């Protein structure tokens, strides 16, 4: 008797191992579910909600929801796509994302999700918040204008680097990533080799002196959309 869980995604039968999330099972089957806060090396967080699917008609974060026998998942329906597009557009207007000037352009997951969802410009008004840039560290800088509060750096610093460099402070519109020092990043034990830098999906955490090293046309998402590597697994 098989211990596999069987459910469907957009009418296609998918199998999952007990304990696997919907997103993990989908990825194993070559079905891409968009995500931003999720990272394969980090525990599921479920904060960005870009991975939202309809599970038996109800919206759920696929990165945290375990797969269940007989579950019916909608991943690419009109309703799901609309939810994701709205979330992505809100992330753009809540920060200051000027892609043409950003070192992460072409390697940015937020930008890539916008391209994948056909977003040329957000329909919501830009908020243009006043945010700071901390370039005090000799090898790293933090640009809060680009931060999407995905908590990847917070989780990676604690769980992968064994440190506690980054944490959230404030609530609501005042919520932001702060460092474990009274003044600035230079006063922390952050290092250029930290995983926290690698997992940032946008240009909020960047290494100095390597900007634009990869030319246009050779960047991560210049030729294939985000998620293509997962969809290539599908037989």
DRENDREN-681583 format. One record per residue: chain; z, y, x of N, C-alpha, C in turn. Coordinates in Angstrom, 2 decimals, decimal comma. Layout:
<sites>
SITE   chaine      n_zz      n_yy      n_xx     ca_zz     ca_yy     ca_xx      c_zz      c_yy      c_xx
SITE        A         Z         Y         X         Z         Y         X         Z         Y         X
...
</sites>
This chain:
<sites>
SITE   chaine      n_zz      n_yy      n_xx     ca_zz     ca_yy     ca_xx      c_zz      c_yy      c_xx
SITE        A      0,00     -1,20      0,84      0,00      0,00      0,00      0,00      1,25      0,88
SITE        A     -0,91      2,15      0,62     -1,03      3,36      1,43      0,05      4,36      1,07
SITE        A      0,57      5,03      2,08      1,56      6,07      1,82      0,91      7,45      1,80
SITE        A     -0,41      7,49      1,76     -1,14      8,74      1,71     -1,00      9,40      0,33
SITE        A     -1,01     10,72      0,35     -1,01     11,52     -0,88     -2,45     11,95     -1,16
SITE        A     -2,90     11,76     -2,38     -4,26     12,12     -2,73     -4,25     13,28     -3,73
SITE        A     -5,01     14,31     -3,42     -5,15     15,45     -4,34     -6,55     16,03     -4,17
SITE        A     -6,89     17,05     -4,91     -8,24     17,62     -4,81     -8,19     19,10     -4,45
SITE        A     -9,20     19,51     -3,67     -9,40     20,93     -3,36    -10,81     21,28     -3,81
SITE        A    -10,91     22,16     -4,78    -12,20     22,55     -5,35    -13,02     21,33     -5,76
SITE        A    -12,33     20,36     -6,35    -13,00     19,18     -6,86    -13,26     18,09     -5,85
SITE        A    -12,94     18,32     -4,59    -13,17     17,33     -3,54    -11,84     16,62     -3,23
SITE        A    -11,88     15,30     -3,21    -10,66     14,53     -2,95    -10,23     14,66     -1,48
SITE        A     -8,95     14,94     -1,29     -8,37     15,12      0,04     -7,11     14,27      0,13
SITE        A     -6,86     13,73      1,30     -5,64     12,95      1,51     -4,72     13,67      2,49
SITE        A     -3,43     13,51      2,24     -2,42     14,15      3,09     -1,35     13,14      3,45
SITE        A     -0,72     13,34      4,58      0,44     12,55      4,97      1,67     13,13      4,27
SITE        A      2,63     12,30      3,94      3,86     12,82      3,33      4,48     13,93      4,18
SITE        A      4,82     15,04      3,55      5,42     16,17      4,26      4,43     17,21      4,71
SITE        A      3,14     16,88      4,71      2,13     17,86      5,10      2,01     18,95      4,04
SITE        A      1,77     20,16      4,49      1,50     21,25      3,55      0,06     21,17      3,07
SITE        A     -0,23     21,92      2,03     -1,60     21,98      1,51     -2,54     22,47      2,60
SITE        A     -2,12     23,50      3,35     -2,97     24,07      4,39     -3,24     23,05      5,49
SITE        A     -2,21     22,32      5,91     -2,37     21,32      6,98     -3,31     20,20      6,55
SITE        A     -3,15     19,73      5,32     -4,00     18,65      4,82     -5,44     19,13      4,67
SITE        A     -5,60     20,36      4,21     -6,94     20,92      4,06     -7,64     21,04      5,41
SITE        A     -6,90     21,54      6,40     -7,47     21,69      7,74     -7,86     20,34      8,32
SITE        A     -7,04     19,32      8,09     -7,32     17,98      8,55     -8,61     17,44      7,93
SITE        A     -8,90     17,88      6,70    -10,09     17,43      5,98    -11,30     18,33      6,23
SITE        A    -11,15     19,35      7,07    -12,26     20,24      7,37    -12,46     21,34      6,34
SITE        A    -11,40     21,63      5,58    -11,46     22,70      4,58    -10,65     23,88      5,10
SITE        A    -11,28     25,02      5,24    -10,59     26,19      5,78     -9,94     26,99      4,67
SITE        A     -8,65     27,26      4,83     -7,92     28,17      3,96     -7,55     29,39      4,80
SITE        A     -8,02     30,57      4,43     -7,71     31,78      5,22     -6,21     31,97      5,37
SITE        A     -5,83     32,55      6,52     -4,42     32,80      6,80     -4,31     33,90      7,84
SITE        A     -3,12     34,55      7,90     -2,84     35,53      8,95     -1,48     35,31      9,59
SITE        A     -0,45     35,09      8,78      0,88     34,89      9,37      1,03     33,48      9,93
SITE        A      0,22     32,55      9,45      0,34     31,16      9,89     -0,24     30,98     11,29
SITE        A      0,43     30,16     12,09     -0,06     29,79     13,42      0,38     28,36     13,69
SITE        A     -0,50     27,57     14,25     -0,23     26,14     14,41      0,96     25,83     15,31
SITE        A      1,34     26,75     16,18      2,47     26,51     17,07      3,80     27,02     16,50
SITE        A      3,74     27,64     15,34      4,93     28,24     14,75      5,28     27,61     13,41
SITE        A      6,54     27,67     13,05      6,96     27,17     11,75      6,33     28,01     10,64
SITE        A      5,96     27,41      9,52      5,37     28,17      8,40      6,29     29,29      7,95
SITE        A      5,67     30,41      7,59      6,46     31,59      7,25      6,18     32,08      5,84
SITE        A      4,92     32,03      5,43      4,56     32,39      4,06      4,72     33,85      3,71
SITE        A      4,57     34,74      4,68      4,81     36,16      4,41      3,55     36,94      4,03
SITE        A      2,39     36,58      4,58      1,18     37,40      4,34      0,52     37,06      3,02
SITE        A      0,66     35,81      2,55      0,10     35,32      1,29     -1,43     35,29      1,27
SITE        A     -2,08     35,50      2,41     -3,54     35,40      2,45     -3,98     33,95      2,23
SITE        A     -3,09     33,00      2,50     -3,41     31,59      2,29     -3,16     31,13      0,85
SITE        A     -2,98     32,08     -0,05     -2,72     31,73     -1,46     -3,83     30,86     -2,04
SITE        A     -3,43     29,81     -2,74     -4,34     28,97     -3,51     -3,75     28,85     -4,91
SITE        A     -4,56     28,37     -5,84     -4,03     28,02     -7,16     -3,74     26,52     -7,15
SITE        A     -2,49     26,17     -7,30     -2,07     24,76     -7,34     -1,68     24,44     -8,77
SITE        A     -2,49     23,61     -9,42     -2,29     23,31    -10,85     -2,21     24,60    -11,67
SITE        A     -3,04     25,57    -11,27     -3,14     26,82    -12,01     -2,17     27,90    -11,61
SITE        A     -1,26     27,60    -10,67     -0,26     28,59    -10,26     -0,49     29,03     -8,82
SITE        A     -0,40     30,34     -8,54     -0,59     30,80     -7,16      0,56     30,37     -6,25
SITE        A      0,20     29,79     -5,11      1,20     29,33     -4,15      0,71     29,60     -2,74
SITE        A      1,64     29,79     -1,81      1,29     29,93     -0,40      1,04     28,54      0,17
SITE        A     -0,19     28,24      0,54     -0,54     26,89      0,97      0,09     26,51      2,31
SITE        A      0,53     27,49      3,09      1,12     27,18      4,39      2,54     26,67      4,28
SITE        A      3,19     26,89      3,15      4,58     26,44      2,97      4,71     25,39      1,87
SITE        A      3,71     25,28      0,98      3,81     24,35     -0,15      3,37     22,94      0,25
SITE        A      4,27     21,95      0,13      3,88     20,58      0,46      2,83     20,05     -0,52
SITE        A      1,93     19,25     -0,01      0,94     18,60     -0,86      1,64     17,56     -1,73
SITE        A      1,15     17,39     -2,96      1,75     16,43     -3,89      0,65     15,60     -4,55
SITE        A      0,99     14,41     -4,91      0,04     13,48     -5,53     -0,56     14,08     -6,79
SITE        A     -1,89     14,04     -6,86     -2,60     14,49     -8,05     -2,74     16,00     -8,19
SITE        A     -2,26     16,74     -7,24     -2,33     18,20     -7,30     -3,78     18,67     -7,34
SITE        A     -4,06     19,66     -8,15     -5,41     20,24     -8,26     -5,38     21,63     -7,63
SITE        A     -6,11     21,79     -6,54     -6,09     23,03     -5,77     -7,41     23,79     -5,93
SITE        A     -7,29     25,09     -6,19     -8,45     25,98     -6,17     -8,34     26,84     -4,92
SITE        A     -9,32     26,72     -4,04     -9,31     27,45     -2,78    -10,37     28,54     -2,72
SITE        A    -11,48     28,33     -3,41    -12,59     29,29     -3,32    -13,02     29,79     -4,70
SITE        A    -12,16     29,73     -5,67    -12,50     30,23     -7,00    -12,53     31,76     -6,99
SITE        A    -13,10     32,33     -8,01    -13,20     33,80     -8,10    -11,81     34,44     -8,12
SITE        A    -10,87     33,83     -8,83     -9,53     34,38     -8,92     -8,82     34,37     -7,57
SITE        A     -8,93     33,26     -6,84     -8,29     33,15     -5,53     -8,90     34,14     -4,54
SITE        A    -10,22     34,22     -4,54    -10,91     35,14     -3,63    -10,49     36,58     -3,90
SITE        A    -10,33     36,93     -5,16     -9,91     38,29     -5,53     -8,51     38,59     -5,01
SITE        A     -7,60     37,62     -5,14     -6,23     37,79     -4,63     -6,26     38,06     -3,13
SITE        A     -7,01     37,26     -2,41     -7,06     37,40     -0,94     -7,69     38,73     -0,52
SITE        A     -8,76     39,10     -1,18     -9,42     40,37     -0,83     -8,47     41,54     -1,05
SITE        A     -7,74     41,52     -2,14     -6,79     42,59     -2,41     -5,71     42,66     -1,33
SITE        A     -5,21     41,51     -0,92     -4,18     41,47      0,12     -4,71     42,01      1,45
SITE        A     -5,90     41,59      1,83     -6,50     42,03      3,09     -6,75     43,53      3,07
SITE        A     -7,26     44,03      1,95     -7,53     45,47      1,84     -6,24     46,27      1,91
SITE        A     -5,17     45,76      1,31     -3,89     46,47      1,37     -3,35     46,51      2,79
SITE        A     -3,55     45,44      3,55     -3,10     45,44      4,95     -3,83     46,51      5,77
SITE        A     -5,09     46,72      5,46     -5,85     47,75      6,17     -5,33     49,15      5,86
SITE        A     -5,09     49,44      4,60     -4,72     50,82      4,23     -3,25     51,12      4,53
SITE        A     -2,42     50,08      4,65     -1,01     50,30      4,95     -0,76     50,63      6,42
SITE        A     -1,72     50,36      7,28     -1,61     50,70      8,69     -2,68     51,70      9,08
SITE        A     -2,90     51,81     10,39     -3,97     52,67     10,90     -4,88     51,80     11,77
SITE        A     -5,84     51,17     11,11     -6,73     50,22     11,78     -8,09     50,86     12,02
SITE        A     -8,30     51,32     13,22     -9,59     51,92     13,60    -10,30     50,92     14,51
SITE        A    -11,04     50,02     13,89    -11,60     48,88     14,62    -12,52     49,28     15,78
SITE        A    -13,26     50,36     15,59    -14,22     50,75     16,64    -13,55     51,20     17,93
SITE        A    -12,26     51,52     17,86    -11,54     51,96     19,06    -10,52     50,94     19,54
SITE        A    -10,41     49,81     18,87     -9,36     48,84     19,16     -9,82     47,80     20,17
SITE        A     -8,99     47,53     21,17     -9,31     46,53     22,19     -9,45     45,13     21,61
SITE        A     -8,84     44,90     20,46     -8,84     43,56     19,86    -10,08     43,34     18,98
SITE        A    -10,88     44,36     18,80    -12,07     44,24     17,95    -12,95     43,08     18,41
SITE        A    -13,33     42,23     17,47    -14,11     41,04     17,80    -13,25     39,82     18,01
SITE        A    -11,97     40,04     18,34    -11,00     38,95     18,49     -9,87     39,08     17,47
SITE        A     -9,98     40,05     16,58     -8,92     40,35     15,62     -9,08     39,50     14,37
SITE        A     -8,01     38,83     13,97     -8,07     37,96     12,80     -8,12     38,75     11,50
SITE        A     -7,46     39,91     11,45     -7,54     40,74     10,24     -8,97     41,23     10,03
SITE        A     -9,59     41,72     11,09    -10,98     42,17     11,03    -11,89     41,00     10,62
SITE        A    -11,66     39,83     11,21    -12,48     38,67     10,92    -12,34     38,22      9,47
SITE        A    -11,13     38,32      8,93    -10,93     37,98      7,52    -11,67     38,96      6,61
SITE        A    -11,68     40,22      6,99    -12,42     41,21      6,21    -13,91     40,88      6,20
SITE        A    -14,44     40,52      7,36    -15,85     40,14      7,43    -16,13     38,91      6,58
SITE        A    -15,26     37,92      6,68    -15,46     36,67      5,94    -15,45     36,91      4,42
SITE        A    -14,64     37,87      3,99    -14,52     38,16      2,57    -15,44     39,29      2,10
SITE        A    -16,32     39,73      2,98    -17,30     40,74      2,58    -16,73     42,11      2,32
SITE        A    -15,66     42,46      3,02    -15,02     43,77      2,83    -15,59     44,76      3,84
SITE        A    -16,36     45,70      3,37    -16,91     46,74      4,24    -15,95     47,91      4,38
SITE        A    -15,25     48,23      3,29    -14,26     49,31      3,29    -13,27     49,03      2,16
SITE        A    -11,99     49,28      2,38    -10,99     49,04      1,33    -11,21     49,95      0,13
SITE        A    -10,89     49,45     -1,05    -11,02     50,26     -2,27     -9,78     51,10     -2,52
SITE        A     -8,70     50,78     -1,81     -7,45     51,52     -1,98     -7,42     52,76     -1,06
SITE        A     -6,66     53,78     -1,44     -6,57     54,97     -0,58     -5,77     54,67      0,68
SITE        A     -6,20     55,22      1,80     -5,49     55,03      3,06     -4,17     55,80      3,03
SITE        A     -3,13     55,19      3,57     -1,82     55,82      3,60     -1,60     56,64      4,87
SITE        A     -2,30     56,27      5,95     -2,18     56,97      7,24     -0,72     57,21      7,63
SITE        A      0,08     56,17      7,77      1,49     56,34      8,13      1,64     56,84      9,57
SITE        A      2,73     57,54      9,82      3,03     58,00     11,18      3,74     56,87     11,91
SITE        A      3,07     56,29     12,90      3,64     55,17     13,64      3,50     55,41     15,14
SITE        A      4,39     54,78     15,90      4,47     55,04     17,33      3,76     53,97     18,16
SITE        A      3,46     54,35     19,39      2,95     53,43     20,39      3,96     53,40     21,54
SITE        A      4,38     52,20     21,93      5,32     52,05     23,04      4,57     51,47     24,23
SITE        A      4,27     52,31     25,22      3,56     51,88     26,42      4,47     51,92     27,64
SITE        A      5,77     51,82     27,42      6,74     51,97     28,51      6,76     50,78     29,47
SITE        A      6,40     49,60     28,97      6,43     48,39     29,80      5,26     48,42     30,79
SITE        A      5,45     47,95     32,01      4,37     48,02     33,01      3,15     47,14     32,66
SITE        A      3,33     46,11     31,86      2,23     45,17     31,60      1,85     45,00     30,13
SITE        A      2,64     45,54     29,22      2,44     45,31     27,79      2,59     46,62     27,04
SITE        A      1,81     46,78     25,96      2,11     47,90     25,07      2,11     47,43     23,62
SITE        A      2,91     48,12     22,82      3,04     47,82     21,40      2,48     48,99     20,60
SITE        A      1,48     48,70     19,76      0,91     49,73     18,90      1,29     49,40     17,46
SITE        A      2,28     50,10     16,94      2,77     49,84     15,60      1,75     50,21     14,52
SITE        A      0,76     51,00     14,88     -0,28     51,36     13,91     -1,05     50,13     13,43
SITE        A     -1,13     49,11     14,27     -1,94     47,93     13,96     -1,11     46,75     13,46
SITE        A      0,20     46,89     13,48      1,07     45,78     13,09      0,94     45,49     11,59
SITE        A      0,83     44,19     11,24      0,74     43,79      9,84      1,99     43,02      9,39
SITE        A      3,05     43,06     10,18      4,33     42,45      9,83      4,21     40,96      9,52
SITE        A      3,39     40,27     10,29      3,19     38,83     10,09      4,33     38,00     10,66
SITE        A      5,14     38,60     11,52      6,29     37,95     12,16      5,91     36,90     13,19
SITE        A      4,67     36,84     13,59      4,30     35,85     14,62      5,03     36,14     15,93
SITE        A      5,07     37,41     16,34      5,73     37,75     17,60      7,23     37,48     17,53
SITE        A      7,82     37,75     16,36      9,25     37,51     16,17      9,56     36,03     16,31
SITE        A      8,77     35,19     15,65      9,00     33,74     15,68      8,67     33,15     17,05
SITE        A      7,58     33,61     17,67      7,19     33,07     18,97      8,20     33,44     20,05
SITE        A      8,71     34,67     20,00      9,68     35,10     21,00     10,93     34,22     20,94
SITE        A     11,35     33,89     19,74     12,56     33,08     19,57     12,29     31,59     19,81
SITE        A     11,25     31,06     19,16     11,05     29,61     19,14     10,25     29,08     20,33
SITE        A      9,35     29,89     20,89      8,51     29,42     21,98      8,93     29,99     23,34
SITE        A      9,31     31,26     23,35      9,70     31,90     24,61     11,19     31,76     24,91
SITE        A     11,96     31,37     23,91     13,40     31,25     24,12     14,08     32,59     24,32
SITE        A     13,50     33,63     23,76     14,04     34,98     23,88     14,31     35,55     22,49
SITE        A     14,59     36,82     22,44     14,77     37,49     21,15     14,29     38,93     21,29
SITE        A     13,09     39,06     21,86     12,57     40,40     22,18     12,27     41,19     20,92
SITE        A     11,69     40,53     19,91     11,23     41,24     18,71     12,01     40,80     17,47
SITE        A     12,27     41,77     16,60     12,90     41,51     15,32     12,48     42,59     14,33
SITE        A     12,63     42,30     13,04     12,34     43,29     12,02     13,56     44,18     11,78
SITE        A     13,29     45,45     11,54     14,33     46,38     11,10     13,78     47,17      9,92
SITE        A     14,67     47,70      9,10     14,24     48,49      7,95     13,81     47,62      6,79
SITE        A     13,53     48,26      5,67     13,12     47,56      4,46     11,98     48,31      3,79
SITE        A     11,23     47,59      2,96     10,14     48,23      2,21      9,14     48,89      3,10
SITE        A      8,75     50,11      2,78      7,75     50,84      3,57      8,25     51,22      4,95
SITE        A      9,57     51,13      5,17     10,15     51,49      6,47     10,33     50,27      7,37
SITE        A      9,94     49,10      6,91     10,08     47,89      7,71      9,13     47,93      8,90
SITE        A      9,62     47,52     10,06      8,79     47,53     11,26      9,36     46,54     12,28
SITE        A      8,56     46,23     13,26      9,01     45,38     14,37      9,70     46,26     15,40
SITE        A     10,89     45,86     15,80     11,64     46,59     16,83     11,93     45,64     17,98
SITE        A     12,37     46,20     19,09     12,69     45,39     20,27     14,19     45,35     20,49
SITE        A     14,64     44,37     21,27     16,08     44,17     21,48     16,62     45,09     22,57
SITE        A     16,33     46,34     22,42     16,83     47,36     23,34     17,02     48,65     22,56
SITE        A     17,86     49,52     23,05     18,13     50,76     22,33     16,94     51,70     22,34
SITE        A     16,17     51,65     23,42     15,14     52,67     23,57     13,72     52,12     23,46
SITE        A     13,30     51,27     24,41     11,88     50,92     24,49     11,66     49,53     25,05
SITE        A     10,40     49,10     24,98     10,01     47,76     25,42     10,34     47,51     26,89
SITE        A     10,25     48,54     27,70     10,51     48,39     29,13     11,95     47,95     29,42
SITE        A     12,84     48,17     28,46     14,24     47,81     28,65     14,55     46,39     28,20
SITE        A     13,54     45,66     27,75     13,75     44,28     27,29     13,36     43,29     28,39
SITE        A     13,52     42,00     28,07     13,10     40,95     29,01     11,73     40,39     28,64
SITE        A     10,92     41,18     27,96      9,55     40,77     27,63      8,74     40,62     28,90
SITE        A      7,87     39,60     28,91      7,04     39,34     30,08      5,60     39,17     29,64
SITE        A      4,67     39,50     30,52      3,25     39,44     30,19      2,80     38,01     29,91
SITE        A      3,57     37,02     30,34      3,22     35,62     30,10      3,80     35,08     28,79
SITE        A      4,55     35,88     28,07      5,19     35,43     26,84      4,18     35,02     25,78
SITE        A      4,50     33,96     25,05      3,66     33,49     23,96      3,57     34,53     22,84
SITE        A      4,58     35,35     22,72      4,61     36,37     21,67      3,39     37,27     21,71
SITE        A      2,87     37,50     22,92      1,67     38,34     23,05      0,42     37,60     22,58
SITE        A      0,35     36,32     22,89     -0,84     35,53     22,58     -1,03     35,30     21,09
SITE        A      0,06     35,21     20,35     -0,05     34,85     18,94     -0,30     36,03     18,01
SITE        A     -0,19     37,25     18,50     -0,44     38,42     17,65     -1,88     38,37     17,13
SITE        A     -2,09     38,40     15,80     -3,44     38,28     15,26     -4,25     39,57     15,31
SITE        A     -3,59     40,68     15,55     -4,26     41,98     15,58     -4,03     42,64     16,94
SITE        A     -4,24     43,93     17,02     -4,07     44,63     18,30     -2,74     45,32     18,44
SITE        A     -1,70     44,76     17,85     -0,38     45,40     17,91      0,33     45,13     19,23
SITE        A      0,12     43,93     19,78      0,70     43,56     21,07     -0,42     43,24     22,03
SITE        A     -0,56     44,01     23,07     -1,68     43,81     24,00     -1,23     43,91     25,45
SITE        A     -1,92     43,17     26,30     -1,69     43,27     27,73     -2,46     44,47     28,27
SITE        A     -1,88     45,14     29,23     -2,53     46,29     29,85     -3,57     45,85     30,89
SITE        A     -4,53     46,71     31,11     -5,54     46,56     32,16     -6,51     45,40     31,94
SITE        A     -6,61     44,89     30,71     -7,60     43,85     30,43     -8,48     44,23     29,23
SITE        A     -8,30     45,44     28,73     -9,04     45,87     27,56    -10,55     45,87     27,79
SITE        A    -11,28     45,38     26,79    -12,75     45,35     26,79    -13,33     44,53     27,93
SITE        A    -12,53     43,60     28,46    -13,02     42,75     29,56    -14,13     41,82     29,08
SITE        A    -14,05     41,41     27,82    -15,10     40,56     27,23    -16,08     41,46     26,48
SITE        A    -17,35     41,44     26,85    -18,31     42,36     26,24    -18,66     42,00     24,80
SITE        A    -19,17     42,97     24,07    -19,64     42,74     22,71    -20,71     41,64     22,73
SITE        A    -20,60     40,72     21,81    -21,53     39,60     21,77    -20,94     38,32     22,31
SITE        A    -19,80     38,43     23,02    -19,16     37,25     23,59    -17,72     37,08     23,10
SITE        A    -17,34     37,92     22,12    -15,98     37,85     21,61    -15,86     36,72     20,58
SITE        A    -14,63     36,39     20,25    -14,32     35,20     19,48    -15,08     35,09     18,16
SITE        A    -15,17     36,18     17,42    -15,79     36,12     16,09    -17,13     36,86     16,03
SITE        A    -17,78     37,04     17,15    -19,05     37,76     17,18    -20,20     36,96     16,57
SITE        A    -20,15     35,64     16,67    -21,28     34,82     16,21    -20,95     33,95     15,01
SITE        A    -19,73     33,44     14,95    -19,34     32,58     13,84    -18,10     33,14     13,16
SITE        A    -18,03     33,06     11,84    -16,87     33,61     11,13    -15,60     32,84     11,41
SITE        A    -14,48     33,47     11,21    -13,19     32,83     11,37    -13,12     31,61     10,45
SITE        A    -12,60     30,52     10,95    -12,51     29,29     10,18    -13,64     28,32     10,43
SITE        A    -14,68     28,75     11,14    -15,84     27,88     11,39    -15,46     26,62     12,16
SITE        A    -14,51     26,74     13,06    -14,11     25,59     13,87    -13,44     24,50     13,02
SITE        A    -12,79     24,92     11,92    -12,18     23,96     11,01    -13,24     23,34     10,10
SITE        A    -14,11     24,17      9,59    -15,17     23,67      8,68    -16,12     22,73      9,38
SITE        A    -16,23     22,85     10,71    -17,11     21,96     11,47    -16,60     20,52     11,47
SITE        A    -15,32     20,32     11,14    -14,75     18,97     11,10    -15,19     18,20      9,87
SITE        A    -15,64     18,93      8,85    -15,96     18,29      7,58    -17,19     17,39      7,73
SITE        A    -17,09     16,17      7,28    -18,20     15,22      7,42    -19,14     15,33      6,23
</sites>
